[in-house]
Amino acid sequence: TYLTVAYLVRRLSEALARHWQEATEAAEERSRLAQRQARELAALHEIARAVNSALSLEDVLRLGLTHSLETLGMDAGYVSLIDEARHEITTAAQAGFPQSVLDDIQSGPSPLGLGLSSAALATRRPVVVRSLRDEPRLQRRSILDAGFTSGAVLPLTAGDKILGVMSVVSFAERDFTPAEIIFLEAIGENIGLAIRRAQTYAQEESRRQLSETLRRVSLAVNES
């Protein structure tokens, strides 16, 4: 009987210890999750603040790309915008690449429907790749030659309109969790809205300048 009681006490103690360890680990995981979510919200706020402080499309793309690379912990990337009239996609901003890659991505527009960007555009979802070397859809082979290993392509959206994609890569191999993929989507939406605002501003400024030019011409004709 004494041995039975001692055995039960020992088993109960072990069960309580496991329960305490599991509860502690769960609490630590919740704390890590809360901290990560807080960092991501702060990062999104910073990206939104940066891109919305810019008026020109060039500044929006540059700030959006550099802040995204820093936030995601990626080493290089580029933004490509869609030309619907020509059915093409063209590199509009880049950061972090060696000259060999720049020569490739800035060589000219590419037809829509090719490469990893086509998958991101078709699904309106980020495409993440752990091993670029094993990815048959990769078009820019110069990225492999430069030593980049993992990457992601995220669509830049504004409402129901897709404006382009952002492609980011890293030297180190990495996976993207479901939470990080959601974070990529949020980045794409933030930058997409800022791009649309900058494009709208540029169009309005162009119309304003045209109107002013026509007004001056009209005045000159009347004075003559």
N, C-alpha and C positions, 0 to 999 in steps of 0.2 A: 504493500500500500504506500509506504514511504517513497519507494522508487517511482510508483505511478504518479504520485503527487509532484515529486521533483521533476519528472519528465514533462508533466503538463505545464508546470510553472516555466520550465525552460522553453517549451514550445510557444507558450503565450508571450514570453519575453521576446523571443525571436520574431513572432508575428507583429508585436508592437513596434519592434525596432525597424522591421521592413516597412510597416505602415508609416512610421515617422520619416524614414528615408524617402519614401515615395511622395509623401506630402511636402517634404522640404524641396525635393527636386521639382515637383509640380509648381510650387510657389516661385522657385527660381526661374522656371521656364516662363511663367506668367510675367515675372518681372522683366526678363529679357525681351519678351514680346512687346510689353508696354514701352520699354525703352526704345526698341527698334521702330515702333509705330510713331513715337514722339520724334525720333530723328527723321523719319520719312516725311512726316507732316511739316517739320521745320524746313527740310530740304525742298519740298514742293513749294512752300511759301517763298523761299529764297529764289527759286527758279522763276516763279510767277512774278515776284517783285522785280527781278532783273529784266526779264523779257518785256514786261509791261512798262518799264521805265524808258524803253527805247522806242523811237518813232520809225526809224528806217528799218527796212527789211534786213539789211546787212547786219545791223547791230543786234536785231532780234535773234538771228541765226547764230551769230558768234557767241552771244551771251548764253543762249539756250544750250548750245553744244558744250561750251566749256563748263558750265555749271552742272550739266548732266553727267559729263565724264567724271567730274570730281565727286558728285553724289553717288554714282554707281561704282566708283572705284575701277573704272576702265582706263585704258592707256591712250586710246586714239579713237577718232570717229569722224564721220562726215554726214552732212545733211544733203539730201537730194530732193528737188522740187519737181512736181509734175507740170508738164506743158500739155494741157489737154488738146489744144489745137493741133499740135504736131504728134501727139501720142508718144511723147518722149519723157524721160526723166533725166535731170541734169544736176550735177554736183554744184551746190551753191555755197557751202561752207565746209571747212575741214580743220582738224586740229590733231597734233601729235604724231603725224605720219612722217616717215623719212621720204626723201625726194623720189625714190623709186616707186613708192605707192602713189605719191602725188601725181607723178607723170601719168599713171594709169587712171586714177579716178577723175583727173581733170582733162582727160584726152578728148572729151566731147560727150554729147548726150547719148543715152542708150534707149533702145526701144522699150516700151512698157511690156511687161509680161515675161521678163527674164530674171533669173537669179532669185536670191533670197527675198529681195524687195517685193517681187511679184506675189510671194506667199503672204507677206505682211499686208500688202494692199488688198489682196483678194479676201482675206479673212478679217481684216481690220483688227488683228491681234498681233502682239509681238511674236517674233520668231526667234527662239534662243537655240544656240548651238554650242555644245560643250567642246566638240572637236571639229574645228573648221577643216582639218585635213581629210576628215571622213565625210564631209558634206558635199555631195555631188552638185548641189544647186549653186555653190559659190562660183561667181563669175570672176571676181577680182583675185586671180591667183597670186598677184604680187603681194597680197596681204600675207599669204603663207610664207613666201620667200623672205619677208621681213621679220618673220618669227612670231607672228600673232597666232594664238591658239584657240581662244574661245571668242564668241561674239553674240550680238543680238541686233535685230532689226525691228524698230518700232514705228508703226504708222503715226503720222502727224495729222490729227483730225480736228475739224471744227464743225461740230454738229454732225450732219449727215455727209459732209464733204471731206474727202481725203486730199490733203495738199502735198504730201510727200512722205519721206521716210527719214529716220535717223538711224545710221548704222554705227555701232560701237564695238570695239574689239579690245582684247587684253592679251598680254604676253603669257600670263599664268592661266592654267586651265581652271575653269570654274563652272559650277552649276547655278541655275537660277531656280529658286523656290517658287511655288505658286504665289506667295505673298509678293515676291520681287517682281513677278510678271505683272501683277496688278499694279504695282508701283510704276513699272515701265509704261503701262497704259495711261496712267495718270500724268506722267511726264509728257507723253505724246499729245494728250488732250490740252495740257497747259500751253505747250509751245505752238500747237496747231492754232489755237485761238489767238495767240499773239501774232502769228504769221498772217492770219486773215485780217486782223486789225491793222497791221503794218501795210498790207496790200491795199486795203480800203483807203487808208490815209494817203498812200502814194497816188491812187487813182483820183481821189478828191483834189489833191494838190496839183496834179496834172491838169485837171479840168479847170481849176482856179487860174492856173497860169495861162491856159489857152484863152479863157474868158477875158483875162486882163490884156493879153496880146491883141485880141479882136477889138477890145474897147479902144486901145491906143491907136490901132489902125483906122478905126472908124473916126476917131477924133482928128487924126492927121488928114484923112480924106475930106472931112467937112471943113477943116481950116484952109485946105487948098482950094 
